[in-house]
Amino acid sequence: MNNREFIAALASKMEMNVRDTQKMMDETIDEMVNQFDEGNDLFFHGFGTFEVKKRNERIIVNPSTMKRMLVPPKLTLNFKWSETFRNKVK
């Protein structure tokens, strides 16, 4: 299912038009990104947890040149399913 199909299905279930549903989804995603940028985690009861984690800087080695490089620290986003959601998917 692609984005357009998902929005159409959601609009049908919510008895909204596709344009308003698309706007709602865009605003939801924008707010989620804003929260992640601030380093906040998001918890959705019955769905799961989005966690922002900081990866420390590290040294890697390019196997073809054996050159060592420093990878700067960065933020990563992890998702952990809730037990309720996991059981529904099974």
MMTF fields as JSON, N, C-alpha, C and O atoms, coordinates in Angstrom:
{
  "mmtfVersion": "1.0.0",
  "mmtfProducer": "UNKNOWN",
  "numBonds": 359,
  "numAtoms": 360,
  "numGroups": 90,
  "numChains": 1,
  "numModels": 1,
  "chainsPerModel": [1],
  "groupsPerChain": [90],
  "chainIdList": ["A"],
  "bondAtomList": [4, 2, 8, 6, 12, 10, 16, 14, 20, 18, 24, 22, 28, 26, 32, 30, 36, 34, 40, 38, 44, 42, 48, 46, 52, 50, 56, 54, 60, 58, 64, 62, 68, 66, 72, 70, 76, 74, 80, 78, 84, 82, 88, 86, 92, 90, 96, 94, 100, 98, 104, 102, 108, 106, 112, 110, 116, 114, 120, 118, 124, 122, 128, 126, 132, 130, 136, 134, 140, 138, 144, 142, 148, 146, 152, 150, 156, 154, 160, 158, 164, 162, 168, 166, 172, 170, 176, 174, 180, 178, 184, 182, 188, 186, 192, 190, 196, 194, 200, 198, 204, 202, 208, 206, 212, 210, 216, 214, 220, 218, 224, 222, 228, 226, 232, 230, 236, 234, 240, 238, 244, 242, 248, 246, 252, 250, 256, 254, 260, 258, 264, 262, 268, 266, 272, 270, 276, 274, 280, 278, 284, 282, 288, 286, 292, 290, 296, 294, 300, 298, 304, 302, 308, 306, 312, 310, 316, 314, 320, 318, 324, 322, 328, 326, 332, 330, 336, 334, 340, 338, 344, 342, 348, 346, 352, 350, 356, 354],
  "bondOrderList": [1, 1, 1, 1, 1, 1, 1, 1, 1, 1, 1, 1, 1, 1, 1, 1, 1, 1, 1, 1, 1, 1, 1, 1, 1, 1, 1, 1, 1, 1, 1, 1, 1, 1, 1, 1, 1, 1, 1, 1, 1, 1, 1, 1, 1, 1, 1, 1, 1, 1, 1, 1, 1, 1, 1, 1, 1, 1, 1, 1, 1, 1, 1, 1, 1, 1, 1, 1, 1, 1, 1, 1, 1, 1, 1, 1, 1, 1, 1, 1, 1, 1, 1, 1, 1, 1, 1, 1, 1],
  "groupList": [{"groupName": "MET", "atomNameList": ["N", "CA", "C", "O"], "elementList": ["N", "C", "C", "O"], "formalChargeList": [0, 0, 0, 0], "bondAtomList": [1, 0, 2, 1, 3, 2], "bondOrderList": [1, 1, 2], "singleLetterCode": "M", "chemCompType": "L-PEPTIDE LINKING"}, {"groupName": "ASN", "atomNameList": ["N", "CA", "C", "O"], "elementList": ["N", "C", "C", "O"], "formalChargeList": [0, 0, 0, 0], "bondAtomList": [1, 0, 2, 1, 3, 2], "bondOrderList": [1, 1, 2], "singleLetterCode": "N", "chemCompType": "L-PEPTIDE LINKING"}, {"groupName": "ARG", "atomNameList": ["N", "CA", "C", "O"], "elementList": ["N", "C", "C", "O"], "formalChargeList": [0, 0, 0, 0], "bondAtomList": [1, 0, 2, 1, 3, 2], "bondOrderList": [1, 1, 2], "singleLetterCode": "R", "chemCompType": "L-PEPTIDE LINKING"}, {"groupName": "GLU", "atomNameList": ["N", "CA", "C", "O"], "elementList": ["N", "C", "C", "O"], "formalChargeList": [0, 0, 0, 0], "bondAtomList": [1, 0, 2, 1, 3, 2], "bondOrderList": [1, 1, 2], "singleLetterCode": "E", "chemCompType": "L-PEPTIDE LINKING"}, {"groupName": "PHE", "atomNameList": ["N", "CA", "C", "O"], "elementList": ["N", "C", "C", "O"], "formalChargeList": [0, 0, 0, 0], "bondAtomList": [1, 0, 2, 1, 3, 2], "bondOrderList": [1, 1, 2], "singleLetterCode": "F", "chemCompType": "L-PEPTIDE LINKING"}, {"groupName": "ILE", "atomNameList": ["N", "CA", "C", "O"], "elementList": ["N", "C", "C", "O"], "formalChargeList": [0, 0, 0, 0], "bondAtomList": [1, 0, 2, 1, 3, 2], "bondOrderList": [1, 1, 2], "singleLetterCode": "I", "chemCompType": "L-PEPTIDE LINKING"}, {"groupName": "ALA", "atomNameList": ["N", "CA", "C", "O"], "elementList": ["N", "C", "C", "O"], "formalChargeList": [0, 0, 0, 0], "bondAtomList": [1, 0, 2, 1, 3, 2], "bondOrderList": [1, 1, 2], "singleLetterCode": "A", "chemCompType": "L-PEPTIDE LINKING"}, {"groupName": "LEU", "atomNameList": ["N", "CA", "C", "O"], "elementList": ["N", "C", "C", "O"], "formalChargeList": [0, 0, 0, 0], "bondAtomList": [1, 0, 2, 1, 3, 2], "bondOrderList": [1, 1, 2], "singleLetterCode": "L", "chemCompType": "L-PEPTIDE LINKING"}, {"groupName": "SER", "atomNameList": ["N", "CA", "C", "O"], "elementList": ["N", "C", "C", "O"], "formalChargeList": [0, 0, 0, 0], "bondAtomList": [1, 0, 2, 1, 3, 2], "bondOrderList": [1, 1, 2], "singleLetterCode": "S", "chemCompType": "L-PEPTIDE LINKING"}, {"groupName": "LYS", "atomNameList": ["N", "CA", "C", "O"], "elementList": ["N", "C", "C", "O"], "formalChargeList": [0, 0, 0, 0], "bondAtomList": [1, 0, 2, 1, 3, 2], "bondOrderList": [1, 1, 2], "singleLetterCode": "K", "chemCompType": "L-PEPTIDE LINKING"}, {"groupName": "VAL", "atomNameList": ["N", "CA", "C", "O"], "elementList": ["N", "C", "C", "O"], "formalChargeList": [0, 0, 0, 0], "bondAtomList": [1, 0, 2, 1, 3, 2], "bondOrderList": [1, 1, 2], "singleLetterCode": "V", "chemCompType": "L-PEPTIDE LINKING"}, {"groupName": "ASP", "atomNameList": ["N", "CA", "C", "O"], "elementList": ["N", "C", "C", "O"], "formalChargeList": [0, 0, 0, 0], "bondAtomList": [1, 0, 2, 1, 3, 2], "bondOrderList": [1, 1, 2], "singleLetterCode": "D", "chemCompType": "L-PEPTIDE LINKING"}, {"groupName": "THR", "atomNameList": ["N", "CA", "C", "O"], "elementList": ["N", "C", "C", "O"], "formalChargeList": [0, 0, 0, 0], "bondAtomList": [1, 0, 2, 1, 3, 2], "bondOrderList": [1, 1, 2], "singleLetterCode": "T", "chemCompType": "L-PEPTIDE LINKING"}, {"groupName": "GLN", "atomNameList": ["N", "CA", "C", "O"], "elementList": ["N", "C", "C", "O"], "formalChargeList": [0, 0, 0, 0], "bondAtomList": [1, 0, 2, 1, 3, 2], "bondOrderList": [1, 1, 2], "singleLetterCode": "Q", "chemCompType": "L-PEPTIDE LINKING"}, {"groupName": "GLY", "atomNameList": ["N", "CA", "C", "O"], "elementList": ["N", "C", "C", "O"], "formalChargeList": [0, 0, 0, 0], "bondAtomList": [1, 0, 2, 1, 3, 2], "bondOrderList": [1, 1, 2], "singleLetterCode": "G", "chemCompType": "PEPTIDE LINKING"}, {"groupName": "HIS", "atomNameList": ["N", "CA", "C", "O"], "elementList": ["N", "C", "C", "O"], "formalChargeList": [0, 0, 0, 0], "bondAtomList": [1, 0, 2, 1, 3, 2], "bondOrderList": [1, 1, 2], "singleLetterCode": "H", "chemCompType": "L-PEPTIDE LINKING"}, {"groupName": "PRO", "atomNameList": ["N", "CA", "C", "O"], "elementList": ["N", "C", "C", "O"], "formalChargeList": [0, 0, 0, 0], "bondAtomList": [1, 0, 2, 1, 3, 2], "bondOrderList": [1, 1, 2], "singleLetterCode": "P", "chemCompType": "L-PEPTIDE LINKING"}, {"groupName": "TRP", "atomNameList": ["N", "CA", "C", "O"], "elementList": ["N", "C", "C", "O"], "formalChargeList": [0, 0, 0, 0], "bondAtomList": [1, 0, 2, 1, 3, 2], "bondOrderList": [1, 1, 2], "singleLetterCode": "W", "chemCompType": "L-PEPTIDE LINKING"}],
  "groupTypeList": [0, 1, 1, 2, 3, 4, 5, 6, 6, 7, 6, 8, 9, 0, 3, 0, 1, 10, 2, 11, 12, 13, 9, 0, 0, 11, 3, 12, 5, 11, 3, 0, 10, 1, 13, 4, 11, 3, 14, 1, 11, 7, 4, 4, 15, 14, 4, 14, 12, 4, 3, 10, 9, 9, 2, 1, 3, 2, 5, 5, 10, 1, 16, 8, 12, 0, 9, 2, 0, 7, 10, 16, 16, 9, 7, 12, 7, 1, 4, 9, 17, 8, 3, 12, 4, 2, 1, 9, 10, 9],
  "groupIdList": [1, 2, 3, 4, 5, 6, 7, 8, 9, 10, 11, 12, 13, 14, 15, 16, 17, 18, 19, 20, 21, 22, 23, 24, 25, 26, 27, 28, 29, 30, 31, 32, 33, 34, 35, 36, 37, 38, 39, 40, 41, 42, 43, 44, 45, 46, 47, 48, 49, 50, 51, 52, 53, 54, 55, 56, 57, 58, 59, 60, 61, 62, 63, 64, 65, 66, 67, 68, 69, 70, 71, 72, 73, 74, 75, 76, 77, 78, 79, 80, 81, 82, 83, 84, 85, 86, 87, 88, 89, 90],
  "secStructList": [7, 7, 2, 2, 2, 2, 2, 2, 2, 2, 2, 2, 2, 2, 6, 7, 7, 2, 2, 2, 2, 2, 2, 2, 2, 2, 2, 2, 2, 2, 2, 2, 2, 2, 2, 2, 2, 6, 6, 7, 7, 3, 3, 3, 6, 6, 6, 3, 3, 3, 3, 3, 3, 3, 3, 7, 7, 3, 3, 3, 3, 7, 6, 6, 6, 7, 7, 3, 3, 3, 3, 7, 7, 3, 3, 3, 3, 3, 3, 3, 3, 7, 2, 2, 2, 2, 2, 2, 2, 7],
  "xCoordList": [0.856, 0.0, 0.899, 1.792, 0.655, 1.45, 0.744, -0.35, 1.371, 0.853, -0.543, -1.434, -0.734, -2.028, -3.138, -4.239, -2.858, -3.852, -4.167, -5.319, -3.141, -3.345, -4.228, -5.149, -3.945, -4.73, -6.181, -7.096, -6.401, -7.762, -8.512, -9.686, -7.847, -8.495, -8.811, -9.884, -7.887, -8.11, -9.249, -10.08, -9.288, -10.355, -11.711, -12.694, -11.761, -13.012, -13.485, -14.665, -12.572, -12.941, -13.362, -14.242, -12.733, -13.032, -14.155, -14.544, -14.668, -15.717, -15.3, -16.06, -14.071, -13.519, -13.123, -13.018, -12.905, -12.415, -10.907, -10.238, -10.397, -8.991, -8.085, -7.03, -8.473, -7.643, -7.44, -6.32, -8.532, -8.423, -7.622, -6.855, -7.806, -7.06, -5.573, -4.739, -5.238, -3.84, -3.219, -2.088, -3.977, -3.473, -3.256, -2.254, -4.19, -4.066, -2.814, -2.074, -2.583, -1.411, -0.123, 0.836, -0.097, 1.095, 1.414, 2.572, 0.387, 0.58, 1.035, 1.874, 0.483, 0.877, 2.352, 3.099, 2.758, 4.15, 5.081, 6.156, 4.677, 5.493, 5.691, 6.793, 4.636, 4.745, 5.624, 6.397, 5.508, 6.37, 7.837, 8.687, 8.132, 9.511, 10.005, 11.156, 9.157, 9.545, 9.895, 10.87, 9.109, 9.376, 10.682, 11.447, 10.939, 12.186, 13.38, 14.426, 13.239, 14.325, 14.685, 15.844, 13.688, 13.925, 14.463, 14.793, 14.548, 15.071, 14.026, 14.368, 12.755, 11.675, 11.29, 11.34, 10.907, 10.375, 8.862, 8.251, 8.258, 6.802, 6.286, 6.788, 5.28, 4.669, 3.223, 2.453, 2.842, 1.464, 0.936, 1.341, 0.02, -0.545, -1.201, -2.013, -0.852, -1.428, -0.761, -1.168, 0.255, 0.942, 2.433, 2.972, 3.1, 4.526, 5.206, 4.555, 6.528, 7.341, 8.383, 9.097, 8.456, 9.527, 10.543, 10.211, 11.778, 12.821, 13.93, 14.403, 14.336, 15.477, 16.702, 16.749, 17.689, 18.907, 20.1, 20.137, 21.066, 22.289, 23.358, 23.66, 23.916, 25.038, 26.322, 26.464, 27.229, 28.504, 29.367, 29.16, 30.336, 31.261, 32.085, 32.327, 32.506, 33.256, 34.215, 34.074, 35.165, 36.136, 35.793, 35.586, 35.736, 35.478, 36.667, 37.476, 36.754, 37.842, 37.228, 36.387, 37.657, 37.242, 38.0, 39.228, 37.3, 37.997, 38.821, 39.805, 38.433, 39.185, 40.476, 41.466, 40.477, 41.676, 42.375, 43.501, 41.697, 42.188, 42.392, 43.138, 41.726, 41.809, 40.819, 39.668, 41.281, 40.43, 39.725, 40.325, 38.437, 37.649, 36.849, 36.434, 36.648, 35.859, 34.429, 34.193, 33.482, 32.068, 31.561, 31.667, 31.009, 30.567, 29.339, 28.645, 29.071, 27.878, 26.627, 26.616, 25.573, 24.318, 23.147, 23.311, 21.966, 20.743, 20.112, 20.097, 19.593, 18.887, 17.501, 17.271, 16.591, 15.224, 14.949, 15.135, 14.508, 14.175, 12.696, 12.111, 12.092, 10.689, 10.578, 11.174, 9.807, 9.554, 8.044, 7.314, 7.586, 6.16, 5.659, 6.39, 4.411, 3.8, 3.331, 3.124, 3.174, 2.718, 1.33, 1.044, 0.46, -0.893, -0.855, -1.548, -0.048, 0.048, 0.653, 0.197, 1.66, 2.311, 1.306, 1.303, 0.462, -0.531, -1.596, -2.08, -1.97, -2.953, -2.406, -3.143, -1.123, -0.514, -0.387, -0.528, -0.122, -0.017, -1.368, -1.529],
  "yCoordList": [-1.174, 0.0, 1.233, 1.363, 2.12, 3.341, 4.468, 4.278, 5.625, 6.757, 7.164, 7.381, 7.267, 7.698, 6.719, 7.136, 5.429, 4.411, 4.446, 4.288, 4.654, 4.721, 5.919, 5.791, 7.075, 8.279, 8.078, 8.48, 7.464, 7.212, 6.27, 6.497, 5.215, 4.274, 4.95, 4.738, 5.762, 6.478, 7.485, 7.615, 8.188, 9.165, 8.477, 9.002, 7.31, 6.562, 6.141, 6.276, 5.636, 5.199, 6.355, 6.204, 7.514, 8.664, 9.529, 10.533, 9.134, 9.886, 11.334, 12.264, 11.503, 12.81, 12.79, 11.729, 13.977, 13.977, 13.749, 13.924, 13.359, 12.98, 14.176, 14.02, 15.349, 16.544, 16.865, 17.138, 16.831, 17.103, 16.015, 16.303, 14.774, 13.668, 13.8, 13.554, 14.191, 14.392, 15.499, 15.374, 16.591, 17.699, 17.246, 17.602, 16.466, 15.967, 15.086, 15.206, 14.208, 13.343, 14.155, 13.886, 15.145, 15.983, 16.717, 16.781, 17.272, 17.989, 17.04, 17.401, 15.835, 14.847, 14.485, 14.449, 14.221, 13.855, 15.023, 14.823, 16.244, 17.425, 17.575, 17.879, 17.364, 17.492, 16.386, 16.626, 15.181, 14.096, 14.433, 14.226, 14.947, 15.315, 16.419, 16.384, 17.397, 18.463, 17.894, 18.319, 16.939, 16.332, 15.542, 15.574, 14.838, 14.083, 15.018, 14.724, 16.148, 17.128, 17.676, 17.992, 17.786, 18.272, 17.169, 17.423, 15.949, 14.835, 14.129, 13.336, 14.402, 13.784, 12.432, 12.23, 11.509, 10.216, 10.337, 11.175, 9.5, 9.486, 8.107, 7.089, 8.079, 6.845, 6.828, 7.724, 5.817, 5.656, 4.378, 3.274, 4.546, 3.403, 2.451, 2.87, 1.194, 0.188, 0.119, -0.686, 0.941, 0.933, 0.693, -0.305, 1.61, 1.429, 2.706, 3.71, 2.654, 3.761, 4.121, 3.257, 5.401, 5.926, 6.559, 7.47, 6.074, 6.585, 7.235, 6.68, 8.421, 9.094, 8.722, 8.972, 8.125, 7.718, 8.409, 8.641, 8.728, 9.356, 8.289, 7.536, 8.235, 7.333, 8.125, 9.217, 7.595, 8.26, 8.24, 7.44, 9.142, 9.115, 7.835, 7.296, 7.367, 6.119, 6.125, 6.916, 5.252, 5.121, 3.87, 2.798, 4.015, 2.878, 2.714, 3.627, 1.556, 1.268, 0.885, -0.01, 1.572, 1.227, -0.042, -0.012, -1.162, -2.427, -2.447, -3.18, -1.66, -1.699, -0.879, -1.234, 0.211, 1.061, 0.954, 1.423, 0.332, 0.226, 1.598, 1.74, 2.588, 3.94, 4.063, 3.638, 4.648, 4.861, 6.205, 7.199, 6.216, 7.45, 7.623, 6.651, 8.868, 9.189, 9.491, 10.372, 8.751, 8.996, 9.876, 9.491, 11.057, 11.962, 11.414, 10.54, 11.922, 11.476, 11.886, 12.894, 11.09, 11.412, 10.853, 9.984, 11.367, 10.877, 9.838, 10.002, 8.772, 7.748, 7.578, 7.895, 7.074, 6.86, 5.366, 4.68, 4.869, 3.452, 3.324, 4.208, 2.223, 1.952, 0.6, -0.381, 0.554, -0.7, -0.911, -0.077, -2.022, -2.34, -2.561, -3.053, -2.196, -2.549, -4.007, -4.541, -4.615, -6.008, -6.126, -7.105, -5.143, -5.147, -5.138, -5.923, -4.253, -4.147, -5.42, -5.912, -5.937, -7.158, -8.32, -9.096, -8.433, -9.512, -9.319, -10.301, -8.085, -7.825, -8.177, -8.667, -7.931, -8.218, -9.732, -10.219, -10.464, -11.913, -12.45, -13.661],
  "zCoordList": [0.0, 0.0, 0.0, 0.837, -0.935, -0.977, -0.217, 0.314, -0.173, 0.593, 0.123, 0.943, -1.182, -1.729, -1.363, -1.0, -1.454, -1.099, 0.389, 0.793, 1.196, 2.643, 3.012, 3.819, 2.422, 2.701, 2.273, 2.991, 1.12, 0.629, 1.569, 1.861, 2.046, 2.967, 4.29, 4.856, 4.786, 6.041, 5.901, 6.8, 4.788, 4.549, 4.513, 5.035, 3.902, 3.827, 5.218, 5.542, 6.031, 7.383, 8.273, 9.121, 8.081, 8.933, 8.359, 8.956, 7.203, 6.517, 6.307, 6.578, 5.816, 5.489, 4.027, 3.413, 3.474, 2.099, 2.106, 3.124, 0.958, 0.845, 1.119, 1.735, 0.677, 0.864, 2.346, 2.776, 3.128, 4.561, 5.281, 6.2, 4.857, 5.46, 5.164, 6.035, 3.927, 3.563, 4.411, 4.881, 4.602, 5.416, 6.861, 7.481, 7.394, 8.758, 8.897, 9.873, 7.924, 7.964, 7.868, 8.592, 6.981, 6.836, 8.128, 8.539, 8.771, 10.033, 11.144, 11.969, 11.159, 12.16, 12.005, 12.983, 10.779, 10.524, 10.833, 11.399, 10.466, 10.781, 12.286, 12.743, 13.048, 14.507, 15.082, 16.009, 14.539, 15.0, 14.739, 15.605, 13.558, 13.219, 14.148, 14.584, 14.458, 15.386, 16.755, 17.375, 17.227, 18.528, 18.5, 19.464, 17.408, 17.294, 17.231, 17.809, 16.533, 16.456, 17.834, 18.099, 18.709, 20.067, 20.982, 22.14, 20.457, 21.247, 22.082, 22.959, 21.823, 22.596, 22.017, 20.803, 22.888, 22.47, 22.36, 23.024, 21.522, 21.379, 21.771, 21.294, 22.644, 23.103, 22.649, 22.996, 21.874, 21.435, 22.061, 21.695, 23.018, 23.729, 22.728, 21.903, 22.806, 21.926, 20.564, 19.726, 20.319, 19.031, 19.225, 18.746, 19.928, 20.147, 20.584, 20.874, 20.626, 21.103, 20.049, 19.54, 19.735, 18.899, 19.841, 20.599, 19.792, 20.67, 19.86, 18.868, 20.298, 19.697, 20.522, 21.727, 19.869, 20.571, 19.93, 18.722, 20.769, 20.274, 20.098, 21.024, 18.917, 18.658, 18.836, 18.287, 19.578, 19.82, 18.562, 17.649, 18.547, 17.42, 17.5, 18.58, 16.335, 16.31, 15.128, 14.194, 15.187, 14.113, 13.314, 13.882, 11.994, 11.119, 10.181, 10.013, 9.587, 8.652, 7.305, 7.228, 6.251, 4.9, 4.51, 4.427, 4.267, 4.021, 2.728, 2.637, 1.744, 0.489, 0.561, -0.078, 1.33, 1.417, 2.767, 2.931, 3.734, 5.107, 5.749, 6.718, 5.199, 5.754, 6.904, 6.799, 7.998, 9.174, 9.033, 8.622, 9.383, 9.298, 10.586, 11.217, 10.953, 12.134, 11.697, 10.87, 12.262, 12.004, 13.135, 14.299, 12.824, 13.882, 14.617, 14.097, 15.816, 16.537, 15.777, 15.07, 15.933, 15.253, 16.042, 16.899, 15.737, 16.352, 15.439, 14.219, 16.031, 15.275, 15.881, 17.048, 15.071, 15.517, 15.537, 14.532, 16.675, 16.828, 17.146, 17.771, 16.716, 17.007, 17.679, 17.233, 18.761, 19.456, 19.514, 20.05, 18.964, 18.962, 20.38, 21.239, 20.613, 21.895, 21.81, 20.721, 22.936, 22.957, 22.347, 21.658, 22.588, 22.036, 20.514, 19.867, 19.945, 18.488, 17.898, 16.866, 18.545, 18.069, 18.011, 17.055, 19.031, 19.061, 17.987, 17.425, 17.691, 16.635, 15.264, 14.407, 15.05, 13.751, 13.541, 12.419, 14.612, 14.502, 14.115, 13.961]
}
